[in-house]
Amino acid sequence: MQREIDSLSSALAGLRLRQEQASLLIDEAPDQLFRKLCIELEASYPRGTPGENAFSQYSAARGWSSDVYLLPGFARKYVSKKFEARCLGTYEFMRELSRHYMLDLSGAEIADIGAGPGCGTVGMAKFLADTHRSKTKFEARMRKFKSPTASLLDPVSAWQEAAPALQKFGINAGWRTVPSLLEMLSVECFCNKDTPVVIIASHVLADFGGDSAEMRLWWQGLGNALAGRRAIILIMERSPCISLAPKKIPGGGIIHEYEMRMPLGTDNASHGVALLLPEAAWEASREAIPPRLSTPPKKATGPPQCPDCGMEMKLRVNRTGYNPGSRFWGCTGYPACKGTRRV
């Protein structure tokens, strides 16, 4: 009899804990939630001079190698400097997208490609929680809210402590160390056809996506893995990343390039592109309609100004990346300023 009582008490305690965790995700303001999670993650990673020094030696041209992430102190430094801004960037990008489209993401699964410490997952989970809150009566929202399920996928095992930290804040996060982007397409989060999937590729495709042939294979594999399933793919990078998206989405879809970097006013603001598949699954909002793949580009009346420094721009040709041969506007202040615009 005592065993049954202890078992019931344990189950009730677990239920109360899950409710408290879900309450954090729903009720906390975004910046407060991201700050608390940042502190939780910082405590999960050790201090270390080698990693801290390697972090400070970052080069935009080279990025960081996979080995650097494993140095003691690197993960903690990365979290302290970038986590909150990256979370807020994902959150604000999705809020902006919701102004253009009616986003029904009930029960959505999150697939965080190149997850790192889970910045994209946290920002997306908070967006889903806020969407639920706005549609549900206050007194019933805790009972009906289902904690988001996320798969954190990354080639570097140094980040695996992110999963238990996210679980403490109401996100059902599971970690998987996967050696390559192509292998990430075979995980379970792509198998359930009855729920939408939100895929986040946050600051990973430019550094680890490989050449144009490898990126083409990745997009083809992703199309096969989704197979008509309702999905949103959010790409985030340090510089404009429209070139990382395919020119044509298999099975039909919509592409939306965000007009500004987010979050505003921070050193870690990111550019973004969102892909919505299939096109027929997403209803345009009355407030605004984003550009589609079939929309012809507007004719420029003259060289535009650089979005980063305000200098005049020059027409250049892309020699590398997913769409070699494509043209773009590049800042005349290059290499001091690397601002770009689409033609």
Secondary structure, 3 states (H helix, E strand, C coil): CHHHHHHHHHHHHHHHHHHHHHHHHHHCCHHHHHHHHHHHHHHHCCCCHHHHHHHHCCECCCECCHHHHCCCCHHHHHHHHHHHHHHHHHHHHHHHHHCCEECCCCCCEEEEECCCCCHHHHHHHHHHHHHHHHHCCHHHHHHHCCCCEEEEEECCHHHCCHHHHHHCCCCEEEEEECCCHHHHCCCHHHCCCCCCEEEEEECCHHHHCCCHHHHHHHHHHHHHHHCCCCEEEEEEECCCCHHHCCCCCCCCCEEEECCCCECCCCCCCEEEEEEEECHHHCEECCCCCCCCCCCCCCCCCCCCECCCCCCEEEEEECCCCCCCCCEEEEECCCCCCCCEEEC
